[in-house]
Amino acid sequence: MGDRLAKDALFAAFAEVAAALGSGRRAEIVDLLAQGERSVEEIAGEIGQSVANTSHHLRTLARAGLVDTRRDGTRIYYALGGEHVQDMWAAVRAVAEERTAGLDRLALAYLGDRSELEAVDRATLVERMNHGGVLVLDVRPAAEYAAGHIAGACSVPVDELHRWLRGLPDDLEIVAYCRGPYCVYADEAVRALRERGYRAARLEDGFPEWRRAGLPVAVGH
């Protein structure tokens, strides 16, 4: 029979995993690493923090088993500690979407008004890709595309989109995707494309959700 102290220790260990996400910065790191492994310097640049502060957050996540590390020479790379971590992050977001008051207002303040942007779900995109006539653009940074992307998608990072606008085919529908439902890259790309007269829509979520659904993915450039 278990005693009280043993039970306390067990549930404290469970709580340590949840506590590791008790910071917006660490939650953002988990969301970033859902795209693929990154160095501490790259992570720091993405979340707008110093390398020292970012390293502190990463150590907290590592102690809870949420991230793994890999050394390459003098550089250390971080990756999520398995598919269960991605599942947990998706579940946290889903609970927050359902139960957190004011989340819609916070999302609107960050993402802007999406009402004029067509959103395509995964099933619809699969159907359109199977029938042809659609160009899928991965507008995340090139490193994230190389780590994994929707099979058949082209890499056009959003900050380089202006270089491609004149060369994109105008007889195809374009669907852009990025990191997930709370990423602005696809929104920015779709707005820019529509301003140039292209038929463009965004995937309603992003690459991690596509991969978790078991849909076709590819790696490399």
Backbone as a ProteinNet text record, in pm:
[ID]
protein_1_A
[PRIMARY]
MGDRLAKDALFAAFAEVAAALGSGRRAEIVDLLAQGERSVEEIAGEIGQSVANTSHHLRTLARAGLVDTRRDGTRIYYALGGEHVQDMWAAVRAVAEERTAGLDRLALAYLGDRSELEAVDRATLVERMNHGGVLVLDVRPAAEYAAGHIAGACSVPVDELHRWLRGLPDDLEIVAYCRGPYCVYADEAVRALRERGYRAARLEDGFPEWRRAGLPVAVGH
[TERTIARY]
84.4	0	88.3	54.1	131.5	100.1	201.7	177.6	167.1	134.4	109.8	234.4	348.7	471.8	507.8	490.4	522.4	427.8	300.5	203.9	233.7	270.3	306.5	423.1	524.5	642.2	606.5	518.1	476.8	406.7	309.6	233.9	315.4	413	504.3	587.7	623.9	699.1	612.5	483.9	392.8	383.4	370	352.6	475.8	594.3	716.7	712.3	653	641.8	550.8	436.8	345.1	407	480.2	541	644	708.1	809.1	748.2	617.8	549.7	489.4	518	460.9	531.4	569.5	634.7	600.9	560.1	529.4	648.7	768.7	889.2	913	897.2	921.4	814.3	690.7	586	619.4	672.7	711.1	825.6	918.1	1029	975.5	882.8	823.7	753.9	681.2	613.8	715.4	827	932.2	996.2	1027.5	1095.8	1004.6	874.6	783.9	813.4	886.9	924.7	1050.5	1132.4	1258.3	1362.8	1477	1578.7	1643	1687.8	1752.4	1863.6	1963.1	2068.9	2018	2086.8	2044.9	2050	2148.4	2158.5	2039.3	1998.8	1884.2	1755.9	1741.6	1622.3	1617.6	1731.4	1737.4	1695	1743.1	1705.2	1556.7	1498.2	1356.1	1266.5	1305.6	1217.8	1258.2	1360.7	1398.8	1457.9	1535.9	1598.5	1748.8	1822.2	1965.9	1992.3	2112.9	2150.9	2147.9	2189.6	2191.4	2050	1955.6	1817.4	1755.7	1785.7	1732.6	1788.4	1916.4	1978.4	1911.7	1878.7	1809.8	1674.4	1597.9	1467.9	1485.7	1585.9	1608.3	1648.4	1725.6	1762.1	1638.1	1546.5	1422.6	1342.3	1332.3	1260.3	1330.5	1462.5	1538.8	1522.1	1522.7	1505.3	1370.5	1271	1138	1123.5	1228.8	1224.7	1151.6	1127.7	1051.9	1139.9	1269.7	1360.3	1480.4	1537.3	1661.3	1769.8	1894.6	2006.5	2097	2165.1	2263.5	2379	2501.7	2618.9	2681.4	2714.4	2784.8	2900.5	3019.9	3134.7	3112.8	3117.8	3096.3	2950.2	2867.4	2727.5	2639.8	2539.6	2440.4	2306.9	2243.4	2114	2006.4	1889.4	1777.2	1663.3	1594.2	1477.5	1374.6	1249.2	1146.5	1173.4	1136.3	1164.2	1062.1	1024.4	936.1	799.1	721.4	589.5	492.6	511	420.2	428.6	546.4	560.7	478.9	484.6	402.4	253.9	216.2	76.4	34.3	122.2	91.1	73.5	163.2	153.3	23.9	-13.3	-139	-257.7	-250.6	-359.7	-368.6	-254	-254	-321.2	-286.5	-347.8	-498.3	-537.7	-679.8	-759.3	-705.1	-773.3	-781.5	-672.6	-672.4	-775	-784.2	-880.5	-1024	-1047.6	-1183	-1218.2	-1116.7	-1147.8	-1092.6	-1000.7	-937.1	-1011.6	-1066.6	-1139.3	-1042.8	-1086.2	-1005.9	-901	-891.8	-789.2	-814.7	-940.5	-972.7	-923.5	-942.1	-897.9	-746.4	-676.2	-529.8	-481.3	-545.2	-506.7	-532.1	-645	-676.6	-573.9	-530.4	-432.7	-300.5	-264.4	-138	-151.7	-256.3	-270.7	-339.7	-416.7	-495.5	-624.2	-700.7	-829	-805.9	-845.4	-829.2	-956.7	-1058.6	-1189.3	-1187.1	-1096.5	-1092.3	-1002	-936.4	-844.3	-912.3	-912.7	-967.2	-875.6	-933.6	-858.5	-896.6	-797.6	-817.3	-778.1	-864.4	-827.5	-741.2	-685.6	-591.2	-657	-777.2	-844.8	-868.2	-908.4	-932	-803.1	-694.4	-566.5	-519	-533.5	-496.8	-574.5	-703.7	-787.5	-742.2	-713.2	-672.1	-535.3	-446.2	-315.2	-327.4	-417.1	-436	-492.1	-571.2	-631.6	-546.3	-439.2	-354.2	-416.5	-343.1	-396.8	-375.2	-291.6	-262.9	-112.1	-61	79.5	86.8	159.1	169.6	303	296.8	416.3	440.3	560.5	606.2	676.6	617.1	671.4	747.3	783.3	869.3	1014.7	1104.8	1246.9	1296.1	1397.2	1446.6	1493.2	1551.3	1598.9	1483.6	1368.8	1253.6	1197.2	1199.4	1158.1	1247.7	1379.2	1473	1451.3	1411.9	1390.4	1267	1172.6	1051.8	946.6	876.7	776	671	561.1	456.9	516	502	556.8	496.2	584.2	539.4	536	556.9	555	687.2	680.8	799.2	837.1	966.3	1014	1024.2	941.7	947.4	932.7	1043	1033.1	963.8	880.3	797.2	879.9	1000	1080.7	1150.5	1134.7	1188.8	1078.7	954.6	843	844.1	885.3	883.6	969.4	1074.2	1161.5	1093.1	990.3	924.7	794.1	742.7	607.6	589.1	688	672.8	682.2	744.7	766.9	668.3	575.5	479.3	373.1	328.8	226.8	94.6	30.4	-94.6	-217	-195.6	-308.3	-335.2	-265.6	-283.5	-331.7	-409.6	-439.7	-315.1	-288.4	-173.7	-224	-169.8	-199.6	-67.1	-63.1	56.7	36	142.5	134.7	261.6	252	369.1	373.8	396.1	425.8	302.9	188.2	69.1	-37.1	-143.4	-257.2	-226.8	-118	-85.3	43.2	69.1	184.5	133	201.8	155.3	214.2	312.4	381.9	287.2	201.4	110.5	12.2	-35.4	-125.7	-58.1	66.3	139.1	159	190.9	212.4	83.6	-26.7	-153.6	-195.1	-179.9	-215.5	-130.3	0.1	89	52.2	20.4	-15.6	-146.3	-243.9	-372.8	-361.3	-273	-250.9	-197.2	-125.8	-72	-166.8	-284.4	-384.2	-388	-309.3	-309.7	-429.6	-476.5	-576.3	-500.5	-514.3	-431.7	-515.3	-480.1	-544	-435.9	-470.4	-375.2	-426.1	-332.9	-369.8	-413.1	-522.6	-579	-488.9	-399.2	-303.7	-162.9	-80.1	56.4	121.2	253.2	324.1	318	337	331.4	199.3	88.7	-41.4	-54.1	0.5	1.5	79.7	195.5	278.2	211.4	153.6	87	-32.2	-91.7	-206.1	-162.2	-31.4	17.8	11.9	5.5	0.2	140.5	154.6	287.7	380	500.9	601.5	731.1	817.5	948.9	1049.6	1178.6	1284.8	1387.3	1469.1	1574.7	1523.7	1617.2	1582.1	1528.7
-118.9	0	124.5	224.8	348.1	436	514.3	607.5	750.2	842.3	980.9	1046.1	1025.3	1088.9	1040.3	911.3	857.6	914.2	927	982.2	1129.5	1203.1	1344.1	1358.2	1272.4	1279.1	1246.1	1147.6	1108.9	1223.3	1286	1391.9	1520.1	1538.5	1652	1635.9	1510.9	1484.8	1514.4	1476.8	1512.3	1664	1732.8	1877.5	1948.4	1889.8	1953.2	1967.9	1869.7	1878.2	1994.5	2005.5	2115.3	2249.3	2254.4	2380	2431.1	2339.4	2381.5	2467.7	2453.8	2536.4	2662.8	2685.9	2799.6	2930.4	2949.8	3072.5	3089	3209.9	3234.5	3212.2	3246	3225.7	3077.5	2995.9	2852.4	2789.9	2836.6	2788.2	2824.6	2945	2985.7	2900	2863.4	2776.5	2640.3	2584.4	2456.1	2467.9	2577.1	2598.7	2608.4	2675.9	2688.2	2553.7	2476.7	2348.7	2243.4	2269.5	2179.3	2179.3	2282.1	2288.6	2207.3	2180.6	2109.8	2162.5	2094.7	2133	2266.4	2339.4	2468.6	2483.6	2565.8	2597.5	2701.1	2714	2811	2952.1	2979.8	3113.5	3142.2	3042.3	3060.3	3080.1	3001.3	3014.4	3152.9	3198.5	3330.4	3438.7	3429.9	3528.8	3526.6	3407.6	3395.1	3451.4	3430.7	3473.6	3608.8	3672.4	3805.9	3812.4	3711.2	3705.8	3688.3	3716	3691.8	3541.8	3505.1	3363.7	3310.9	3393.1	3349.5	3319.8	3409.8	3387.2	3267.3	3254.9	3141.8	3010.5	3008.1	2886.4	2847.4	2946.4	2918.4	2852.2	2906.5	2845.9	2704.7	2684.7	2552	2451.3	2493.3	2401.4	2358.9	2452.4	2418.2	2315.7	2336.9	2241.6	2106.1	2108	1981.9	1903.3	1973.7	1902.5	1832.3	1890.2	1828.8	1724.5	1705.1	1605.6	1650.3	1781	1829.6	1856.4	1871.9	1890	1797.6	1759.6	1681.7	1768.8	1731.6	1808.4	1721.7	1788.9	1723.2	1820.1	1772.6	1858.1	1833.3	1942.8	1936.2	2034.5	1982.4	2069.8	2151	2281.7	2368.8	2410.4	2371.2	2412.4	2302.5	2345	2253.3	2281	2175.9	2187.5	2126.1	2187.6	2143.4	2097.1	1993.4	1940.9	1897.6	1891.3	1842.9	1697.6	1663.9	1530.3	1426.6	1424.6	1320	1372.4	1284.4	1322	1356.2	1293.8	1322.9	1468.4	1528.4	1669.6	1755.1	1723	1795.7	1775.8	1654	1627.3	1709.4	1718.4	1794.7	1942.5	1997.3	2138.1	2164.6	2075.6	2091	2085.7	1997.5	1986.2	2111.1	2166.1	2289	2401.9	2415.2	2519.7	2498.1	2372.8	2343.3	2377.4	2344.5	2377.3	2528.8	2598.1	2743.6	2806.6	2754.1	2807	2790.1	2679.4	2648.9	2716.9	2733.1	2770.3	2905.6	2965.2	3087.8	3209.7	3287.2	3408.3	3509	3571.8	3676.3	3628	3495.9	3445.7	3493.6	3499	3548.2	3691.7	3773	3912.3	3920.8	3837.4	3836.4	3791.1	3688.4	3639.3	3745.1	3815.5	3919.7	4031.8	4068.1	4175.6	4139.6	4011	3967.2	3936.8	3862.4	3813	3911.9	4002.6	4092	4025.6	4099.1	4049.8	3952	3827.9	3724.7	3700.3	3777.3	3746.6	3750.7	3831.2	3841.4	3737	3654.7	3554.6	3418.2	3354.7	3219.3	3122.9	3037.4	2935.1	2797.9	2718.5	2585.5	2481.5	2383.4	2279.5	2173.3	2084.6	1985.8	1894.4	1846.9	1755.3	1821.5	1948.7	2020.4	2037.7	2069.4	2087	1955.7	1845	1714.8	1688.6	1716.1	1692.8	1780.4	1906.9	1997.5	1958.7	1912.2	1869.2	1743.8	1654.6	1532.5	1561.2	1666.2	1700.7	1797.6	1851	1946	2084.3	2177.7	2312.8	2397.9	2351.6	2429.5	2430.3	2544.3	2558.7	2581.8	2496.2	2506.7	2571.4	2679.3	2752.6	2737.3	2694.2	2692	2824.6	2912.2	3046.4	3061	2948.8	2951.3	2974.6	3000.4	3009	2881.6	2894.9	2782.3	2665.9	2694.6	2587.4	2499.2	2557.9	2480.8	2397.1	2452.1	2374.6	2252.5	2272.1	2161.3	2053.4	2094.1	1997	1911.4	1962.8	1888.1	1980.4	1934.2	2017.5	1929.9	1991.2	1920.1	1872.7	1744.5	1689.4	1761.5	1811.8	1883.7	2034.2	2082.6	2227.5	2290.4	2417.7	2494.6	2587	2603.4	2692.2	2834.9	2923.3	3065.9	3141	3157.4	3228.1	3362.9	3398.6	3517.7	3643.7	3649.9	3770.4	3774.3	3668	3665.9	3661.9	3669.4	3652.8	3757.1	3880.4	3986.2	3950.8	3868.2	3828.5	3730.7	3662.6	3557.3	3602.4	3717.4	3754.7	3758.9	3808.2	3819.7	3684.4	3585.7	3458.3	3349.3	3375.7	3273.1	3258.5	3136.7	3117.3	3180.6	3247.9	3315.2	3232.4	3108.9	3023.2	2916.8	2923.8	2827	2897.2	2824.1	2871.6	2849.8	2940.2	2929	2913.1	2814.3	2795.8	2806.8	2899.4	2921	2863.1	2809	2759.1	2797.5	2793.7	2827.6	2738.6	2798	2718.1	2662.5	2723.8	2677.7	2784.8	2761.3	2853.7	2991.2	3004.7	3134.3	3192.1	3160.7	3213.4	3312	3425.2	3531.2	3519.2	3431.6	3428.2	3400.6	3299.6	3266	3379.4	3444.6	3558.2	3668.4	3700.4	3805.3	3768	3641.2	3596.6	3605.3	3560.4	3562.2	3705.3	3795	3935.3	3992.7	3964.2	4015.1	3955.7	3827.5	3761.6	3816.9	3837.6	3888.2	4031.7	4109.5	4245.4	4245	4138.2	4125	4051.7	4019.9	3959.5	3807.7	3742.5	3595.8	3545	3426.9	3357	3282.9	3329.5	3275.7	3250.8	3146.2	3110.3	3060.4	3048.9	2997.4	2864	2776.4	2654.6	2695.4	2639.1	2687.2	2661.1	2564.9	2545.1	2549.3	2447.2	2455.4	2319.8	2322.7	2198	2098.2	2139.9	2039.2	1962.8	2031.9	1965.5	1870.3	1912.1	1825.3	1696.6	1709.9	1593.2	1504.6	1564.7	1485.9	1409.6	1460.3	1392.5	1276.3	1255.2	1143.9	1168.4	1294.7	1329	1332.5	1326.4	1311.9	1431	1400.3	1501.8	1463.8	1562.4	1540.5	1622.6	1588.5	1662.7	1705.4	1802.9	1852.2	1963.3	2016.8	2129.7	2076
0	0	0	-81.5	-85.2	33.5	76.3	186.9	133.3	220.7	181.1	122.7	185	137.4	-2.7	-26.2	-158.6	-263.1	-227	-321	-349.1	-243.9	-261.9	-359	-341.4	-428	-572.4	-589.9	-724.6	-795.2	-727	-791.5	-804.3	-718.6	-734.9	-861.1	-893	-1016.6	-1138.7	-1131.5	-1241.2	-1255.1	-1141.1	-1143.3	-1197.4	-1179.2	-1228.8	-1380.7	-1447.6	-1593.1	-1631.5	-1564.5	-1594.2	-1558	-1446.3	-1401.7	-1500.7	-1573.5	-1671.6	-1780.6	-1804.2	-1903.7	-1842.2	-1713.6	-1644	-1673.8	-1797.4	-1843.7	-1990.2	-2026.8	-2167	-2257.4	-2208.7	-2289.8	-2315	-2211	-2229.2	-2317.6	-2305.7	-2394.9	-2539.5	-2560.2	-2695.2	-2748.6	-2660.2	-2701.8	-2746.1	-2670.3	-2708.5	-2843.9	-2864.4	-2992.5	-3105.7	-3080.3	-3182.2	-3212.6	-3108.3	-3128.8	-3190.1	-3192.2	-3264.1	-3413.8	-3461.3	-3602.6	-3632.1	-3529.9	-3549.6	-3453.2	-3443.5	-3347	-3384.2	-3281.5	-3301.4	-3199.1	-3231	-3135	-3036.8	-2924.5	-2823.5	-2879.7	-2964.4	-3024.1	-3115.6	-3193.7	-3282.1	-3202	-3095.9	-3011.5	-2947.8	-2896.6	-2833.5	-2930.8	-3055.1	-3154.7	-3185	-3188	-3220.6	-3110.3	-2984.3	-2875	-2817.4	-2876	-2833.8	-2694.6	-2657.7	-2526.4	-2541.9	-2434.1	-2436.6	-2435.9	-2477.6	-2474.9	-2332	-2235.7	-2095.1	-2045.7	-2072.7	-2029.3	-2100.2	-2228.4	-2304.7	-2252.5	-2219.6	-2163.8	-2032.9	-1951.2	-1824.1	-1849.8	-1944.2	-1976.6	-2031.1	-2113.8	-2171.5	-2064.9	-1966.5	-1857.3	-1779.3	-1757.8	-1688	-1767.6	-1897.9	-1982.1	-1986.4	-1988.2	-1993	-1863.7	-1748.7	-1620.6	-1615.3	-1679.2	-1680	-1790.1	-1869.4	-1975.6	-2100.6	-2112.9	-2228.5	-2349.4	-2329.7	-2443.4	-2427.3	-2539.7	-2545	-2606.9	-2584.5	-2637.8	-2723.5	-2816	-2901.2	-2921.9	-2901.1	-2918.9	-3055.9	-3123.7	-3251.9	-3243.3	-3210.4	-3186.9	-3061.4	-3075.2	-2959.6	-2944.5	-3038.2	-3034.8	-2975.3	-2900.3	-2845.2	-2912.2	-2960.6	-3026	-2936.5	-2939.8	-2857.9	-2947	-2900.4	-2971.7	-2867.8	-2908.1	-2816.5	-2779.2	-2658.2	-2607.5	-2648.1	-2775.5	-2824.6	-2863.6	-2927.7	-2977.2	-2865.1	-2747	-2636.2	-2593.1	-2608	-2572	-2668.4	-2796.4	-2893.3	-2864.3	-2828.3	-2794.2	-2672.6	-2573.2	-2452.8	-2485.4	-2568	-2604.6	-2681	-2770.3	-2842.8	-2746.7	-2646.5	-2549.5	-2462	-2422.7	-2343	-2420.3	-2547.2	-2629.4	-2642.4	-2661.8	-2679.6	-2553.6	-2437.2	-2311.9	-2294.7	-2325.5	-2313.3	-2407.8	-2529.5	-2625.9	-2576.9	-2506.7	-2461.3	-2329.8	-2241.2	-2104	-2057.9	-2132.5	-2086	-2137.4	-2045.8	-2083.4	-2145.3	-2252.1	-2314.1	-2411	-2433.2	-2524.5	-2667.9	-2707.7	-2842.1	-2859.7	-2756.2	-2763.3	-2774.1	-2698.9	-2704	-2841.8	-2896.3	-3028.7	-3135.1	-3124	-3220.7	-3215	-3094.5	-3079.7	-3145.7	-3143	-3202.4	-3351.1	-3387.6	-3524.4	-3616.8	-3560.7	-3643.5	-3688.2	-3768.9	-3818.3	-3932.9	-3911.2	-4012.8	-4092.6	-4067.4	-4125.8	-4277.9	-4335.4	-4482	-4545.1	-4464.3	-4515.8	-4520.3	-4637	-4647	-4573.7	-4490.1	-4418.3	-4474.1	-4505.1	-4562.1	-4457.8	-4433	-4337.3	-4405.8	-4324.8	-4377.8	-4480.9	-4451.9	-4544.4	-4679.8	-4676.7	-4802	-4880	-4809.2	-4878.8	-4940.1	-4868.7	-4924.8	-5053.2	-5050.6	-5169.2	-5285.6	-5257.5	-5364.9	-5420.5	-5333	-5380.3	-5466.1	-5428.7	-5507.1	-5646	-5656.6	-5785.1	-5866.1	-5806.3	-5876.2	-5879.1	-5938.4	-5949.1	-5826.2	-5732.6	-5612.9	-5589.3	-5550	-5514.1	-5363.9	-5292.9	-5147.3	-5111.5	-5036.2	-4995.8	-4847	-4812	-4673.3	-4649.3	-4569.9	-4552.2	-4420	-4358.8	-4240.5	-4283.5	-4187.4	-4222.7	-4290.6	-4375.1	-4454.9	-4368.1	-4250.6	-4163.3	-4116.1	-4093.1	-4048.8	-4163.4	-4282.8	-4400.5	-4416.7	-4401.3	-4417.7	-4312.2	-4191.8	-4084.2	-4108.6	-4185.6	-4217.1	-4274.2	-4379	-4442.7	-4509.5	-4547.2	-4621.7	-4753.7	-4781.4	-4905.8	-5025.7	-5111.6	-5229.3	-5213.3	-5091.5	-5069	-5112.4	-5152.2	-5189	-5073.6	-5051.9	-4946.1	-4998.6	-4942.4	-4973.7	-4841.4	-4765.5	-4637.3	-4654.1	-4558.4	-4573.9	-4594.3	-4535.6	-4553.3	-4688.8	-4769.8	-4904.9	-5010.9	-4965.9	-5058	-5169.5	-5136.9	-5238.1	-5359.4	-5338.3	-5448.6	-5542.8	-5492.2	-5570.4	-5633.9	-5594.3	-5634.6	-5785.5	-5857.2	-6002.1	-6072.8	-6006.6	-6073.8	-6038.1	-5947.7	-5909.8	-6018.5	-6046	-6150.4	-6109.8	-6203.2	-6171.7	-6207.2	-6255.1	-6290.5	-6184.9	-6072.6	-5965.4	-5838.6	-5760.2	-5625.7	-5539.5	-5449.1	-5359.3	-5216.7	-5146	-5004.2	-4926.9	-4833.8	-4752.9	-4613	-4557.9	-4419.8	-4345.5	-4211.5	-4130.8	-4006.6	-3889.5	-3770.2	-3700.1	-3720.4	-3650.7	-3645.8	-3570	-3570.5	-3512.6	-3436.1	-3377	-3436.2	-3561.2	-3634.6	-3739.3	-3752.9	-3844.5	-3985.1	-4004.6	-4133.8	-4250.3	-4235.5	-4346.2	-4372.1	-4266.9	-4284.1	-4365.3	-4328.9	-4399.8	-4546.7	-4570.6	-4708	-4789.7	-4732.7	-4805.6	-4837.2	-4743	-4768.8	-4881.9	-4879.2	-4984.8	-5120.6	-5122.5	-5248	-5304.2	-5217.9	-5264.2	-5315.3	-5254.2	-5303.3	-5446.2	-5482.2	-5618.3	-5712.1	-5664.6	-5751.6	-5752.6	-5669.5	-5664.9	-5584.2	-5620.1	-5538.4	-5428.6	-5306.1	-5198	-5072.6	-5001	-4874.6	-4780.1	-4653.4	-4554.6	-4500.6	-4467.1	-4394.7	-4254.7	-4205	-4079.5	-3958.7	-3968.1	-3859.5	-3917.2	-3897.6	-3948.4	-3965.9	-3985.6	-4013.4	-3897.6	-3770.7	-3663.5	-3661.4	-3685.2	-3686	-3804.9	-3917.4	-4036.7	-4007.1	-3948.4	-3917.6	-3813.3	-3709.7	-3605.4	-3660.4	-3768.5	-3829.5	-3918.9	-3934.1	-4013.9	-4163.5	-4203.7	-4346.6	-4405.8	-4537.7	-4600.4	-4571.8	-4527.4	-4499.9	-4572.2	-4586.8	-4645.6	-4566.3	-4579.5	-4512.3	-4614.9	-4576.7	-4663.9	-4752.8	-4832	-4920	-5052.5
[MASK]
+++++++++++++++++++++++++++++++++++++++++++++++++++++++++++++++++++++++++++++++++++++++++++++++++++++++++++++++++++++++++++++++++++++++++++++++++++++++++++++++++++++++++++++++++++++++++++++++++++++++++++++++++++++++++++++

